[in-house]
Amino acid sequence: MTPIDALAWVHVRDRRLLSVRTTGKERFYLPGGKREPGEGDVEGLCREIREELGVALDPLSFRFFALLDERADGFADGRRVRMTCYTADHTGEPEPSAEIAEAAWLSAADAAACPPAGQRVLRMLAEAGLVD
């Protein structure tokens, strides 16, 4: 089974990770999503973050954070998600828009509110001393 190909923005402020909750869902996800046909990582993630949070990522500031291979949330068939994560500078204040119901700043103690990929990123950030 082909894994879900996803992109995510890892953004930490005041020792908390920015996460989003989609309308109708209970768990918090890393901001981002699936790339459109023909999109590269930078173009796709810039588009997703603009749609979800109304901020502009600086394409020249992208820094690779991690490539994750985790169980996809909400799929009983064992599907996996292959998520390429980046940090990047931005302009604007993140505000939920489009399908995003809520944005939250999470600490490592909030990991249970996230699917496996989000839990792993929180663990990596905590181990690096970047989130509480």
Backbone as XML, in Angstrom:
<?xml version="1.0"?>
<chain id="A" units="angstrom">
  <residue number="1" name="MET">
    <atom name="N" x="0.848" y="-1.184" z="0.000"/>
    <atom name="CA" x="0.000" y="0.000" z="0.000"/>
    <atom name="C" x="0.892" y="1.244" z="0.000"/>
  </residue>
  <residue number="2" name="THR">
    <atom name="N" x="0.613" y="2.162" z="-0.889"/>
    <atom name="CA" x="1.391" y="3.393" z="-1.003"/>
    <atom name="C" x="1.109" y="4.303" z="0.189"/>
  </residue>
  <residue number="3" name="PRO">
    <atom name="N" x="2.164" y="4.790" z="0.858"/>
    <atom name="CA" x="1.928" y="5.689" z="1.991"/>
    <atom name="C" x="1.380" y="7.037" z="1.533"/>
  </residue>
  <residue number="4" name="ILE">
    <atom name="N" x="0.737" y="7.723" z="2.455"/>
    <atom name="CA" x="0.266" y="9.087" z="2.215"/>
    <atom name="C" x="1.499" y="9.989" z="2.213"/>
  </residue>
  <residue number="5" name="ASP">
    <atom name="N" x="1.649" y="10.794" z="1.185"/>
    <atom name="CA" x="2.788" y="11.705" z="1.047"/>
    <atom name="C" x="2.362" y="13.067" z="1.583"/>
  </residue>
  <residue number="6" name="ALA">
    <atom name="N" x="2.939" y="13.487" z="2.708"/>
    <atom name="CA" x="2.513" y="14.726" z="3.357"/>
    <atom name="C" x="3.704" y="15.628" z="3.656"/>
  </residue>
  <residue number="7" name="LEU">
    <atom name="N" x="3.394" y="16.905" z="3.814"/>
    <atom name="CA" x="4.363" y="17.938" z="4.180"/>
    <atom name="C" x="3.894" y="18.586" z="5.473"/>
  </residue>
  <residue number="8" name="ALA">
    <atom name="N" x="4.830" y="18.990" z="6.333"/>
    <atom name="CA" x="4.437" y="19.629" z="7.589"/>
    <atom name="C" x="5.405" y="20.739" z="7.961"/>
  </residue>
  <residue number="9" name="TRP">
    <atom name="N" x="4.831" y="21.767" z="8.602"/>
    <atom name="CA" x="5.607" y="22.893" z="9.126"/>
    <atom name="C" x="5.789" y="22.685" z="10.618"/>
  </residue>
  <residue number="10" name="VAL">
    <atom name="N" x="7.028" y="22.661" z="11.073"/>
    <atom name="CA" x="7.358" y="22.550" z="12.492"/>
    <atom name="C" x="7.713" y="23.951" z="12.968"/>
  </residue>
  <residue number="11" name="HIS">
    <atom name="N" x="6.834" y="24.513" z="13.789"/>
    <atom name="CA" x="7.021" y="25.893" z="14.238"/>
    <atom name="C" x="6.890" y="25.949" z="15.759"/>
  </residue>
  <residue number="12" name="VAL">
    <atom name="N" x="7.969" y="26.360" z="16.418"/>
    <atom name="CA" x="8.012" y="26.453" z="17.879"/>
    <atom name="C" x="8.095" y="27.916" z="18.275"/>
  </residue>
  <residue number="13" name="ARG">
    <atom name="N" x="7.262" y="28.280" z="19.254"/>
    <atom name="CA" x="7.311" y="29.623" z="19.833"/>
    <atom name="C" x="7.099" y="29.476" z="21.334"/>
  </residue>
  <residue number="14" name="ASP">
    <atom name="N" x="7.908" y="30.157" z="22.098"/>
    <atom name="CA" x="7.808" y="30.113" z="23.560"/>
    <atom name="C" x="7.792" y="28.676" z="24.076"/>
  </residue>
  <residue number="15" name="ARG">
    <atom name="N" x="8.642" y="27.842" z="23.456"/>
    <atom name="CA" x="8.834" y="26.448" z="23.868"/>
    <atom name="C" x="7.580" y="25.586" z="23.697"/>
  </residue>
  <residue number="16" name="ARG">
    <atom name="N" x="6.742" y="25.953" z="22.720"/>
    <atom name="CA" x="5.526" y="25.197" z="22.386"/>
    <atom name="C" x="5.474" y="24.996" z="20.870"/>
  </residue>
  <residue number="17" name="LEU">
    <atom name="N" x="4.906" y="23.861" z="20.451"/>
    <atom name="CA" x="4.778" y="23.510" z="19.036"/>
    <atom name="C" x="3.399" y="23.906" z="18.526"/>
  </residue>
  <residue number="18" name="LEU">
    <atom name="N" x="3.364" y="24.617" z="17.415"/>
    <atom name="CA" x="2.098" y="24.977" z="16.783"/>
    <atom name="C" x="1.457" y="23.728" z="16.187"/>
  </residue>
  <residue number="19" name="SER">
    <atom name="N" x="0.211" y="23.500" z="16.536"/>
    <atom name="CA" x="-0.557" y="22.367" z="16.025"/>
    <atom name="C" x="-1.947" y="22.851" z="15.666"/>
  </residue>
  <residue number="20" name="VAL">
    <atom name="N" x="-2.622" y="22.094" z="14.804"/>
    <atom name="CA" x="-3.956" y="22.491" z="14.349"/>
    <atom name="C" x="-4.925" y="21.325" z="14.483"/>
  </residue>
  <residue number="21" name="ARG">
    <atom name="N" x="-6.182" y="21.679" z="14.680"/>
    <atom name="CA" x="-7.249" y="20.683" z="14.725"/>
    <atom name="C" x="-8.214" y="20.984" z="13.592"/>
  </residue>
  <residue number="22" name="THR">
    <atom name="N" x="-8.443" y="19.986" z="12.753"/>
    <atom name="CA" x="-9.357" y="20.122" z="11.625"/>
    <atom name="C" x="-10.793" y="20.036" z="12.120"/>
  </residue>
  <residue number="23" name="THR">
    <atom name="N" x="-11.691" y="20.771" z="11.490"/>
    <atom name="CA" x="-13.109" y="20.719" z="11.828"/>
    <atom name="C" x="-13.590" y="19.271" z="11.790"/>
  </residue>
  <residue number="24" name="GLY">
    <atom name="N" x="-14.268" y="18.857" z="12.854"/>
    <atom name="CA" x="-14.801" y="17.505" z="12.938"/>
    <atom name="C" x="-13.839" y="16.474" z="13.499"/>
  </residue>
  <residue number="25" name="LYS">
    <atom name="N" x="-12.610" y="16.866" z="13.793"/>
    <atom name="CA" x="-11.611" y="15.945" z="14.356"/>
    <atom name="C" x="-11.323" y="16.334" z="15.797"/>
  </residue>
  <residue number="26" name="GLU">
    <atom name="N" x="-10.790" y="15.389" z="16.558"/>
    <atom name="CA" x="-10.447" y="15.652" z="17.953"/>
    <atom name="C" x="-8.949" y="15.821" z="18.167"/>
  </residue>
  <residue number="27" name="ARG">
    <atom name="N" x="-8.142" y="15.243" z="17.295"/>
    <atom name="CA" x="-6.698" y="15.263" z="17.486"/>
    <atom name="C" x="-6.063" y="16.494" z="16.839"/>
  </residue>
  <residue number="28" name="PHE">
    <atom name="N" x="-4.893" y="16.845" z="17.349"/>
    <atom name="CA" x="-4.122" y="17.970" z="16.823"/>
    <atom name="C" x="-3.018" y="17.445" z="15.908"/>
  </residue>
  <residue number="29" name="TYR">
    <atom name="N" x="-2.889" y="18.076" z="14.754"/>
    <atom name="CA" x="-1.947" y="17.666" z="13.719"/>
    <atom name="C" x="-0.917" y="18.760" z="13.478"/>
  </residue>
  <residue number="30" name="LEU">
    <atom name="N" x="0.205" y="18.374" z="12.892"/>
    <atom name="CA" x="1.166" y="19.370" z="12.434"/>
    <atom name="C" x="0.546" y="20.113" z="11.260"/>
  </residue>
  <residue number="31" name="PRO">
    <atom name="N" x="0.690" y="21.427" z="11.195"/>
    <atom name="CA" x="0.140" y="22.167" z="10.053"/>
    <atom name="C" x="0.799" y="21.703" z="8.752"/>
  </residue>
  <residue number="32" name="GLY">
    <atom name="N" x="0.010" y="21.577" z="7.718"/>
    <atom name="CA" x="0.522" y="21.148" z="6.423"/>
    <atom name="C" x="-0.502" y="20.295" z="5.709"/>
  </residue>
  <residue number="33" name="GLY">
    <atom name="N" x="-0.047" y="19.408" z="4.869"/>
    <atom name="CA" x="-0.972" y="18.546" z="4.146"/>
    <atom name="C" x="-0.319" y="17.893" z="2.953"/>
  </residue>
  <residue number="34" name="LYS">
    <atom name="N" x="-1.164" y="17.438" z="2.047"/>
    <atom name="CA" x="-0.694" y="16.729" z="0.854"/>
    <atom name="C" x="-0.350" y="17.724" z="-0.249"/>
  </residue>
  <residue number="35" name="ARG">
    <atom name="N" x="0.676" y="17.387" z="-1.000"/>
    <atom name="CA" x="1.060" y="18.254" z="-2.114"/>
    <atom name="C" x="0.128" y="18.004" z="-3.297"/>
  </residue>
  <residue number="36" name="GLU">
    <atom name="N" x="-0.074" y="19.036" z="-4.087"/>
    <atom name="CA" x="-0.853" y="18.937" z="-5.326"/>
    <atom name="C" x="0.048" y="18.357" z="-6.414"/>
  </residue>
  <residue number="37" name="PRO">
    <atom name="N" x="-0.530" y="17.754" z="-7.454"/>
    <atom name="CA" x="0.295" y="17.217" z="-8.545"/>
    <atom name="C" x="1.235" y="18.290" z="-9.105"/>
  </residue>
  <residue number="38" name="GLY">
    <atom name="N" x="2.499" y="17.927" z="-9.230"/>
    <atom name="CA" x="3.492" y="18.831" z="-9.792"/>
    <atom name="C" x="4.130" y="19.790" z="-8.801"/>
  </residue>
  <residue number="39" name="GLU">
    <atom name="N" x="3.642" y="19.831" z="-7.559"/>
    <atom name="CA" x="4.210" y="20.740" z="-6.557"/>
    <atom name="C" x="5.453" y="20.140" z="-5.921"/>
  </residue>
  <residue number="40" name="GLY">
    <atom name="N" x="6.426" y="20.995" z="-5.662"/>
    <atom name="CA" x="7.568" y="20.611" z="-4.856"/>
    <atom name="C" x="7.247" y="20.839" z="-3.387"/>
  </residue>
  <residue number="41" name="ASP">
    <atom name="N" x="8.184" y="20.474" z="-2.523"/>
    <atom name="CA" x="7.958" y="20.615" z="-1.087"/>
    <atom name="C" x="7.687" y="22.061" z="-0.678"/>
  </residue>
  <residue number="42" name="VAL">
    <atom name="N" x="8.541" y="22.977" z="-1.126"/>
    <atom name="CA" x="8.409" y="24.377" z="-0.704"/>
    <atom name="C" x="7.091" y="24.962" z="-1.198"/>
  </residue>
  <residue number="43" name="GLU">
    <atom name="N" x="6.800" y="24.798" z="-2.469"/>
    <atom name="CA" x="5.556" y="25.332" z="-3.035"/>
    <atom name="C" x="4.328" y="24.732" z="-2.345"/>
  </residue>
  <residue number="44" name="GLY">
    <atom name="N" x="4.330" y="23.423" z="-2.146"/>
    <atom name="CA" x="3.187" y="22.760" z="-1.527"/>
    <atom name="C" x="2.973" y="23.175" z="-0.087"/>
  </residue>
  <residue number="45" name="LEU">
    <atom name="N" x="4.057" y="23.242" z="0.687"/>
    <atom name="CA" x="3.904" y="23.613" z="2.091"/>
    <atom name="C" x="3.526" y="25.084" z="2.230"/>
  </residue>
  <residue number="46" name="CYS">
    <atom name="N" x="4.084" y="25.950" z="1.404"/>
    <atom name="CA" x="3.678" y="27.365" z="1.435"/>
    <atom name="C" x="2.178" y="27.494" z="1.171"/>
  </residue>
  <residue number="47" name="ARG">
    <atom name="N" x="1.672" y="26.768" z="0.190"/>
    <atom name="CA" x="0.244" y="26.824" z="-0.140"/>
    <atom name="C" x="-0.605" y="26.307" z="1.021"/>
  </residue>
  <residue number="48" name="GLU">
    <atom name="N" x="-0.241" y="25.152" z="1.568"/>
    <atom name="CA" x="-1.024" y="24.566" z="2.664"/>
    <atom name="C" x="-1.074" y="25.488" z="3.878"/>
  </residue>
  <residue number="49" name="ILE">
    <atom name="N" x="0.050" y="26.070" z="4.253"/>
    <atom name="CA" x="0.090" y="26.923" z="5.444"/>
    <atom name="C" x="-0.674" y="28.223" z="5.203"/>
  </residue>
  <residue number="50" name="ARG">
    <atom name="N" x="-0.590" y="28.762" z="4.009"/>
    <atom name="CA" x="-1.381" y="29.956" z="3.671"/>
    <atom name="C" x="-2.877" y="29.633" z="3.783"/>
  </residue>
  <residue number="51" name="GLU">
    <atom name="N" x="-3.293" y="28.476" z="3.270"/>
    <atom name="CA" x="-4.707" y="28.081" z="3.327"/>
    <atom name="C" x="-5.166" y="27.806" z="4.754"/>
  </residue>
  <residue number="52" name="GLU">
    <atom name="N" x="-4.349" y="27.104" z="5.533"/>
    <atom name="CA" x="-4.755" y="26.680" z="6.873"/>
    <atom name="C" x="-4.639" y="27.769" z="7.924"/>
  </residue>
  <residue number="53" name="LEU">
    <atom name="N" x="-3.585" y="28.581" z="7.840"/>
    <atom name="CA" x="-3.276" y="29.513" z="8.925"/>
    <atom name="C" x="-3.143" y="30.965" z="8.490"/>
  </residue>
  <residue number="54" name="GLY">
    <atom name="N" x="-3.236" y="31.233" z="7.193"/>
    <atom name="CA" x="-3.200" y="32.604" z="6.711"/>
    <atom name="C" x="-1.863" y="33.300" z="6.848"/>
  </residue>
  <residue number="55" name="VAL">
    <atom name="N" x="-0.776" y="32.548" z="6.971"/>
    <atom name="CA" x="0.549" y="33.154" z="7.046"/>
    <atom name="C" x="1.354" y="32.770" z="5.811"/>
  </residue>
  <residue number="56" name="ALA">
    <atom name="N" x="2.352" y="33.592" z="5.509"/>
    <atom name="CA" x="3.229" y="33.337" z="4.369"/>
    <atom name="C" x="4.561" y="32.799" z="4.876"/>
  </residue>
  <residue number="57" name="LEU">
    <atom name="N" x="4.916" y="31.597" z="4.446"/>
    <atom name="CA" x="6.236" y="31.062" z="4.766"/>
    <atom name="C" x="7.252" y="31.671" z="3.807"/>
  </residue>
  <residue number="58" name="ASP">
    <atom name="N" x="8.453" y="31.931" z="4.311"/>
    <atom name="CA" x="9.538" y="32.462" z="3.489"/>
    <atom name="C" x="10.217" y="31.290" z="2.780"/>
  </residue>
  <residue number="59" name="PRO">
    <atom name="N" x="10.044" y="31.162" z="1.468"/>
    <atom name="CA" x="10.609" y="30.016" z="0.750"/>
    <atom name="C" x="12.124" y="29.880" z="0.887"/>
  </residue>
  <residue number="60" name="LEU">
    <atom name="N" x="12.823" y="30.988" z="1.093"/>
    <atom name="CA" x="14.282" y="30.941" z="1.195"/>
    <atom name="C" x="14.764" y="30.514" z="2.579"/>
  </residue>
  <residue number="61" name="SER">
    <atom name="N" x="13.846" y="30.419" z="3.540"/>
    <atom name="CA" x="14.241" y="30.084" z="4.907"/>
    <atom name="C" x="13.968" y="28.624" z="5.268"/>
  </residue>
  <residue number="62" name="PHE">
    <atom name="N" x="13.461" y="27.834" z="4.339"/>
    <atom name="CA" x="13.122" y="26.437" z="4.646"/>
    <atom name="C" x="14.351" y="25.673" z="5.127"/>
  </residue>
  <residue number="63" name="ARG">
    <atom name="N" x="14.180" y="24.935" z="6.233"/>
    <atom name="CA" x="15.219" y="24.060" z="6.767"/>
    <atom name="C" x="14.587" y="22.691" z="7.017"/>
  </residue>
  <residue number="64" name="PHE">
    <atom name="N" x="15.199" y="21.659" z="6.481"/>
    <atom name="CA" x="14.706" y="20.304" z="6.685"/>
    <atom name="C" x="14.757" y="19.978" z="8.168"/>
  </residue>
  <residue number="65" name="PHE">
    <atom name="N" x="13.679" y="19.404" z="8.691"/>
    <atom name="CA" x="13.635" y="18.999" z="10.098"/>
    <atom name="C" x="13.684" y="17.481" z="10.232"/>
  </residue>
  <residue number="66" name="ALA">
    <atom name="N" x="12.807" y="16.779" z="9.525"/>
    <atom name="CA" x="12.764" y="15.315" z="9.650"/>
    <atom name="C" x="11.923" y="14.718" z="8.538"/>
  </residue>
  <residue number="67" name="LEU">
    <atom name="N" x="12.208" y="13.465" z="8.234"/>
    <atom name="CA" x="11.365" y="12.662" z="7.357"/>
    <atom name="C" x="10.800" y="11.550" z="8.225"/>
  </residue>
  <residue number="68" name="LEU">
    <atom name="N" x="9.486" y="11.548" z="8.392"/>
    <atom name="CA" x="8.826" y="10.598" z="9.282"/>
    <atom name="C" x="8.082" y="9.542" z="8.485"/>
  </residue>
  <residue number="69" name="ASP">
    <atom name="N" x="8.051" y="8.344" z="9.006"/>
    <atom name="CA" x="7.242" y="7.253" z="8.464"/>
    <atom name="C" x="6.480" y="6.689" z="9.652"/>
  </residue>
  <residue number="70" name="GLU">
    <atom name="N" x="5.209" y="7.052" z="9.745"/>
    <atom name="CA" x="4.395" y="6.688" z="10.906"/>
    <atom name="C" x="3.052" y="6.125" z="10.459"/>
  </residue>
  <residue number="71" name="ARG">
    <atom name="N" x="2.366" y="5.474" z="11.386"/>
    <atom name="CA" x="1.008" y="5.000" z="11.134"/>
    <atom name="C" x="0.122" y="6.212" z="10.885"/>
  </residue>
  <residue number="72" name="ALA">
    <atom name="N" x="-0.679" y="6.151" z="9.820"/>
    <atom name="CA" x="-1.585" y="7.260" z="9.495"/>
    <atom name="C" x="-2.781" y="7.232" z="10.433"/>
  </residue>
  <residue number="73" name="ASP">
    <atom name="N" x="-3.136" y="8.370" z="10.943"/>
    <atom name="CA" x="-4.261" y="8.483" z="11.868"/>
    <atom name="C" x="-5.579" y="8.316" z="11.121"/>
  </residue>
  <residue number="74" name="GLY">
    <atom name="N" x="-6.495" y="7.537" z="11.699"/>
    <atom name="CA" x="-7.835" y="7.408" z="11.144"/>
    <atom name="C" x="-7.989" y="6.367" z="10.053"/>
  </residue>
  <residue number="75" name="PHE">
    <atom name="N" x="-6.972" y="5.543" z="9.824"/>
    <atom name="CA" x="-7.051" y="4.495" z="8.805"/>
    <atom name="C" x="-6.898" y="3.136" z="9.481"/>
  </residue>
  <residue number="76" name="ALA">
    <atom name="N" x="-7.936" y="2.320" z="9.447"/>
    <atom name="CA" x="-7.908" y="1.005" z="10.086"/>
    <atom name="C" x="-7.109" y="-0.015" z="9.280"/>
  </residue>
  <residue number="77" name="ASP">
    <atom name="N" x="-6.764" y="0.311" z="8.040"/>
    <atom name="CA" x="-6.078" y="-0.648" z="7.169"/>
    <atom name="C" x="-4.559" y="-0.649" z="7.344"/>
  </residue>
  <residue number="78" name="GLY">
    <atom name="N" x="-4.047" y="0.056" z="8.342"/>
    <atom name="CA" x="-2.613" y="0.071" z="8.600"/>
    <atom name="C" x="-1.824" y="1.005" z="7.706"/>
  </residue>
  <residue number="79" name="ARG">
    <atom name="N" x="-2.513" y="1.879" z="7.018"/>
    <atom name="CA" x="-1.856" y="2.828" z="6.114"/>
    <atom name="C" x="-0.809" y="3.647" z="6.863"/>
  </residue>
  <residue number="80" name="ARG">
    <atom name="N" x="0.232" y="4.045" z="6.146"/>
    <atom name="CA" x="1.321" y="4.836" z="6.707"/>
    <atom name="C" x="1.296" y="6.233" z="6.108"/>
  </residue>
  <residue number="81" name="VAL">
    <atom name="N" x="1.909" y="7.160" z="6.815"/>
    <atom name="CA" x="2.109" y="8.502" z="6.282"/>
    <atom name="C" x="3.616" y="8.737" z="6.214"/>
  </residue>
  <residue number="82" name="ARG">
    <atom name="N" x="4.060" y="9.237" z="5.085"/>
    <atom name="CA" x="5.459" y="9.633" z="4.897"/>
    <atom name="C" x="5.453" y="11.154" z="4.892"/>
  </residue>
  <residue number="83" name="MET">
    <atom name="N" x="5.900" y="11.732" z="6.002"/>
    <atom name="CA" x="5.774" y="13.169" z="6.215"/>
    <atom name="C" x="7.144" y="13.833" z="6.220"/>
  </residue>
  <residue number="84" name="THR">
    <atom name="N" x="7.328" y="14.766" z="5.300"/>
    <atom name="CA" x="8.551" y="15.551" z="5.250"/>
    <atom name="C" x="8.288" y="16.847" z="6.008"/>
  </residue>
  <residue number="85" name="CYS">
    <atom name="N" x="9.086" y="17.081" z="7.048"/>
    <atom name="CA" x="8.865" y="18.223" z="7.941"/>
    <atom name="C" x="9.965" y="19.266" z="7.764"/>
  </residue>
  <residue number="86" name="TYR">
    <atom name="N" x="9.540" y="20.513" z="7.785"/>
    <atom name="CA" x="10.451" y="21.646" z="7.643"/>
    <atom name="C" x="10.146" y="22.690" z="8.701"/>
  </residue>
  <residue number="87" name="THR">
    <atom name="N" x="11.176" y="23.452" z="9.055"/>
    <atom name="CA" x="10.975" y="24.708" z="9.762"/>
    <atom name="C" x="11.117" y="25.799" z="8.709"/>
  </residue>
  <residue number="88" name="ALA">
    <atom name="N" x="10.524" y="26.948" z="8.968"/>
    <atom name="CA" x="10.626" y="28.083" z="8.039"/>
    <atom name="C" x="10.177" y="29.343" z="8.750"/>
  </residue>
  <residue number="89" name="ASP">
    <atom name="N" x="10.778" y="30.462" z="8.371"/>
    <atom name="CA" x="10.329" y="31.761" z="8.867"/>
    <atom name="C" x="9.002" y="32.102" z="8.201"/>
  </residue>
  <residue number="90" name="HIS">
    <atom name="N" x="8.269" y="33.002" z="8.829"/>
    <atom name="CA" x="6.958" y="33.368" z="8.273"/>
    <atom name="C" x="6.642" y="34.825" z="8.559"/>
  </residue>
  <residue number="91" name="THR">
    <atom name="N" x="5.658" y="35.342" z="7.827"/>
    <atom name="CA" x="5.094" y="36.655" z="8.125"/>
    <atom name="C" x="3.613" y="36.460" z="8.390"/>
  </residue>
  <residue number="92" name="GLY">
    <atom name="N" x="3.109" y="37.232" z="9.345"/>
    <atom name="CA" x="1.712" y="37.120" z="9.742"/>
    <atom name="C" x="1.571" y="36.297" z="11.006"/>
  </residue>
  <residue number="93" name="GLU">
    <atom name="N" x="0.415" y="36.419" z="11.621"/>
    <atom name="CA" x="0.110" y="35.686" z="12.849"/>
    <atom name="C" x="-0.771" y="34.491" z="12.504"/>
  </residue>
  <residue number="94" name="PRO">
    <atom name="N" x="-0.374" y="33.267" z="12.888"/>
    <atom name="CA" x="-1.188" y="32.096" z="12.565"/>
    <atom name="C" x="-2.599" y="32.189" z="13.151"/>
  </residue>
  <residue number="95" name="GLU">
    <atom name="N" x="-3.580" y="32.095" z="12.271"/>
    <atom name="CA" x="-4.996" y="32.102" z="12.657"/>
    <atom name="C" x="-5.703" y="31.001" z="11.877"/>
  </residue>
  <residue number="96" name="PRO">
    <atom name="N" x="-6.534" y="30.201" z="12.531"/>
    <atom name="CA" x="-7.234" y="29.126" z="11.824"/>
    <atom name="C" x="-8.096" y="29.662" z="10.683"/>
  </residue>
  <residue number="97" name="SER">
    <atom name="N" x="-8.038" y="28.979" z="9.544"/>
    <atom name="CA" x="-8.903" y="29.313" z="8.412"/>
    <atom name="C" x="-9.149" y="28.041" z="7.620"/>
  </residue>
  <residue number="98" name="ALA">
    <atom name="N" x="-9.964" y="28.134" z="6.584"/>
    <atom name="CA" x="-10.331" y="26.976" z="5.754"/>
    <atom name="C" x="-10.909" y="25.888" z="6.650"/>
  </residue>
  <residue number="99" name="GLU">
    <atom name="N" x="-10.347" y="24.680" z="6.579"/>
    <atom name="CA" x="-10.903" y="23.557" z="7.338"/>
    <atom name="C" x="-10.393" y="23.478" z="8.769"/>
  </residue>
  <residue number="100" name="ILE">
    <atom name="N" x="-9.563" y="24.431" z="9.194"/>
    <atom name="CA" x="-8.972" y="24.395" z="10.526"/>
    <atom name="C" x="-9.915" y="25.036" z="11.540"/>
  </residue>
  <residue number="101" name="ALA">
    <atom name="N" x="-10.282" y="24.260" z="12.559"/>
    <atom name="CA" x="-11.184" y="24.742" z="13.606"/>
    <atom name="C" x="-10.426" y="25.452" z="14.720"/>
  </residue>
  <residue number="102" name="GLU">
    <atom name="N" x="-9.180" y="25.028" z="14.961"/>
    <atom name="CA" x="-8.458" y="25.534" z="16.124"/>
    <atom name="C" x="-6.957" y="25.372" z="15.917"/>
  </residue>
  <residue number="103" name="ALA">
    <atom name="N" x="-6.208" y="26.345" z="16.381"/>
    <atom name="CA" x="-4.752" y="26.244" z="16.453"/>
    <atom name="C" x="-4.380" y="26.246" z="17.928"/>
  </residue>
  <residue number="104" name="ALA">
    <atom name="N" x="-3.366" y="25.474" z="18.292"/>
    <atom name="CA" x="-2.959" y="25.381" z="19.691"/>
    <atom name="C" x="-1.441" y="25.262" z="19.757"/>
  </residue>
  <residue number="105" name="TRP">
    <atom name="N" x="-0.898" y="25.694" z="20.875"/>
    <atom name="CA" x="0.538" y="25.598" z="21.124"/>
    <atom name="C" x="0.735" y="24.497" z="22.154"/>
  </residue>
  <residue number="106" name="LEU">
    <atom name="N" x="1.375" y="23.398" z="21.751"/>
    <atom name="CA" x="1.464" y="22.202" z="22.582"/>
    <atom name="C" x="2.859" y="22.007" z="23.164"/>
  </residue>
  <residue number="107" name="SER">
    <atom name="N" x="2.887" y="21.422" z="24.355"/>
    <atom name="CA" x="4.135" y="20.999" z="24.980"/>
    <atom name="C" x="4.245" y="19.482" z="24.838"/>
  </residue>
  <residue number="108" name="ALA">
    <atom name="N" x="5.365" y="18.934" z="25.252"/>
    <atom name="CA" x="5.549" y="17.482" z="25.184"/>
    <atom name="C" x="4.493" y="16.755" z="26.011"/>
  </residue>
  <residue number="109" name="ALA">
    <atom name="N" x="4.000" y="17.386" z="27.062"/>
    <atom name="CA" x="2.969" y="16.770" z="27.901"/>
    <atom name="C" x="1.640" y="16.612" z="27.169"/>
  </residue>
  <residue number="110" name="ASP">
    <atom name="N" x="1.471" y="17.312" z="26.060"/>
    <atom name="CA" x="0.228" y="17.244" z="25.280"/>
    <atom name="C" x="0.289" y="16.201" z="24.167"/>
  </residue>
  <residue number="111" name="ALA">
    <atom name="N" x="1.330" y="15.408" z="24.113"/>
    <atom name="CA" x="1.545" y="14.483" z="22.995"/>
    <atom name="C" x="0.369" y="13.538" z="22.765"/>
  </residue>
  <residue number="112" name="ALA">
    <atom name="N" x="-0.331" y="13.139" z="23.801"/>
    <atom name="CA" x="-1.456" y="12.204" z="23.639"/>
    <atom name="C" x="-2.577" y="12.793" z="22.790"/>
  </residue>
  <residue number="113" name="ALA">
    <atom name="N" x="-2.607" y="14.114" z="22.632"/>
    <atom name="CA" x="-3.639" y="14.767" z="21.815"/>
    <atom name="C" x="-3.299" y="14.713" z="20.327"/>
  </residue>
  <residue number="114" name="CYS">
    <atom name="N" x="-2.141" y="14.129" z="19.984"/>
    <atom name="CA" x="-1.650" y="14.109" z="18.601"/>
    <atom name="C" x="-1.583" y="12.681" z="18.068"/>
  </residue>
  <residue number="115" name="PRO">
    <atom name="N" x="-1.653" y="12.528" z="16.749"/>
    <atom name="CA" x="-1.392" y="11.220" z="16.140"/>
    <atom name="C" x="0.106" y="10.907" z="16.206"/>
  </residue>
  <residue number="116" name="PRO">
    <atom name="N" x="0.530" y="9.708" z="15.775"/>
    <atom name="CA" x="1.933" y="9.308" z="15.927"/>
    <atom name="C" x="2.965" y="10.288" z="15.373"/>
  </residue>
  <residue number="117" name="ALA">
    <atom name="N" x="2.741" y="10.879" z="14.216"/>
    <atom name="CA" x="3.736" y="11.802" z="13.651"/>
    <atom name="C" x="3.926" y="13.017" z="14.557"/>
  </residue>
  <residue number="118" name="GLY">
    <atom name="N" x="2.845" y="13.581" z="15.052"/>
    <atom name="CA" x="2.936" y="14.717" z="15.962"/>
    <atom name="C" x="3.601" y="14.347" z="17.271"/>
  </residue>
  <residue number="119" name="GLN">
    <atom name="N" x="3.293" y="13.156" z="17.777"/>
    <atom name="CA" x="3.932" y="12.685" z="19.002"/>
    <atom name="C" x="5.440" y="12.576" z="18.811"/>
  </residue>
  <residue number="120" name="ARG">
    <atom name="N" x="5.835" y="12.057" z="17.659"/>
    <atom name="CA" x="7.267" y="11.892" z="17.399"/>
    <atom name="C" x="7.974" y="13.237" z="17.306"/>
  </residue>
  <residue number="121" name="VAL">
    <atom name="N" x="7.365" y="14.206" z="16.634"/>
    <atom name="CA" x="7.981" y="15.531" z="16.530"/>
    <atom name="C" x="8.087" y="16.170" z="17.911"/>
  </residue>
  <residue number="122" name="LEU">
    <atom name="N" x="7.053" y="16.070" z="18.721"/>
    <atom name="CA" x="7.125" y="16.619" z="20.084"/>
    <atom name="C" x="8.250" y="15.952" z="20.875"/>
  </residue>
  <residue number="123" name="ARG">
    <atom name="N" x="8.391" y="14.642" z="20.740"/>
    <atom name="CA" x="9.460" y="13.923" z="21.434"/>
    <atom name="C" x="10.834" y="14.404" z="20.944"/>
  </residue>
  <residue number="124" name="MET">
    <atom name="N" x="10.992" y="14.564" z="19.630"/>
    <atom name="CA" x="12.267" y="15.042" z="19.075"/>
    <atom name="C" x="12.595" y="16.443" z="19.586"/>
  </residue>
  <residue number="125" name="LEU">
    <atom name="N" x="11.590" y="17.315" z="19.607"/>
    <atom name="CA" x="11.802" y="18.685" z="20.078"/>
    <atom name="C" x="12.132" y="18.714" z="21.566"/>
  </residue>
  <residue number="126" name="ALA">
    <atom name="N" x="11.461" y="17.876" z="22.355"/>
    <atom name="CA" x="11.735" y="17.819" z="23.794"/>
    <atom name="C" x="13.153" y="17.303" z="24.045"/>
  </residue>
  <residue number="127" name="GLU">
    <atom name="N" x="13.551" y="16.266" z="23.302"/>
    <atom name="CA" x="14.904" y="15.718" z="23.463"/>
    <atom name="C" x="15.973" y="16.740" z="23.090"/>
  </residue>
  <residue number="128" name="ALA">
    <atom name="N" x="15.652" y="17.636" z="22.167"/>
    <atom name="CA" x="16.589" y="18.692" z="21.759"/>
    <atom name="C" x="16.517" y="19.907" z="22.684"/>
  </residue>
  <residue number="129" name="GLY">
    <atom name="N" x="15.620" y="19.866" z="23.683"/>
    <atom name="CA" x="15.477" y="20.974" z="24.616"/>
    <atom name="C" x="14.750" y="22.176" z="24.041"/>
  </residue>
  <residue number="130" name="LEU">
    <atom name="N" x="13.934" y="21.964" z="22.998"/>
    <atom name="CA" x="13.256" y="23.080" z="22.330"/>
    <atom name="C" x="11.817" y="23.291" z="22.780"/>
  </residue>
  <residue number="131" name="VAL">
    <atom name="N" x="11.191" y="22.264" z="23.354"/>
    <atom name="CA" x="9.842" y="22.421" z="23.919"/>
    <atom name="C" x="9.848" y="21.872" z="25.337"/>
  </residue>
  <residue number="132" name="ASP">
    <atom name="N" x="8.931" y="22.376" z="26.137"/>
    <atom name="CA" x="8.795" y="21.891" z="27.519"/>
    <atom name="C" x="8.060" y="20.571" z="27.541"/>
  </residue>
</chain>
